[in-house]
């Protein structure tokens, strides 16, 4: 795998990867640099932003509350988020914000868990919604809004679609995270630490990097307009901050976590029955079974672009392989039933529920939609595809 990371065509500053099967580490590789400016090497304990790989973690926390009877799947979220109790829906995704119709029904917990809430990432839709979303929410990964102010602002924005209609990738997991915090009466970071990180020994995972681990933190890399690797000084549109202010209370349950190779492995092992069982088998099966109708699978999208090939479905927080021959490994590959989910900084993982194989890849090359459309940044996908192929040979 070291050769995969170092391959010039993949244009990676650095990465690490591992393969795990049935309780044993099969292979691990670390190569390249974690900081372009300082030239520091990627090591096994390098701390990476994992972006949307945060979503499965927040989802597990929510499902733990479901098991405890704290909410029902078909329950409207209004009791815990009354700010979203009277939503309106855009007639057209890129239309005027005032051209709306009433939501046909309230958003439910099931809608949030499956991204069928009608919430989206405003930046995915050029036009009035993008501008209003950025102004109202103050950022995606990092925001100076308090959680309560962020939820209130989210409630002022129209939905992109009717609740339950189809999968629109977006802020559903962020809102779910804040509702978890309200149910628990504690900040989301404290809930995740108590329920997930501590039991699994995920000592380097959190919404900030602990001072003792700061020297191991990966720098934020991306590409310039010419496709050259460069150090990012902040995300597009202020999506993230280099260093979070100490008084920032907003955390993104959908994309805000930092983690390491071994920490995320400890989490992924949940899905193959190896390690502490945080969820009952029937709840884990619910999470890892496709929840979308055929029409919803076909229409699932990110900013107007298809989210899946026809080979994937979506459970709760994870994609599910349904037709292996059509399932692109850059989401998750392997035989039917394999699950996983990638992140916007190039991180990726998948777990084969049948043979206990886990493949995990972490890097810090931010993937921007506009650049991907120009052919910049696709080397990350090439590296992921090769790691996924290795996993299938075990």
ABEGO torsion letter per residue (X at the ends): XAAAAABAAAGBABBBBBBBBGGBBABBBBBEBABAAAGBBBBAABBBBAEAAAAAAAAAAAAAAAAAGABBAABBAAAABAAAABBBBBABAABBAABBBBBABBBBAAAAAAGAAGBBBAAABBEAAAAAAAAAAGEAABBABBAAAAAAAAAABBBABBBGABBBBEAAAAAAAAAAAAAAGBBAAAAAAAAAAAAAGBAABEABBBAAAAAABBBBBBBBAAGBBBBBAEBBGGABBABBBAABABBBAAAABBBBAAAAAAAAAAAAGBEBBABBAAAAAAAABBABBAAAAAABBBGGBBABBAABBBBBGBBBBABAAABBAAABBEBBGBBEBBBAAGBBBBBBAAAGBBBBBBBABBBBAAAAAAGBGAAAAAAAAAAAAAAAAX
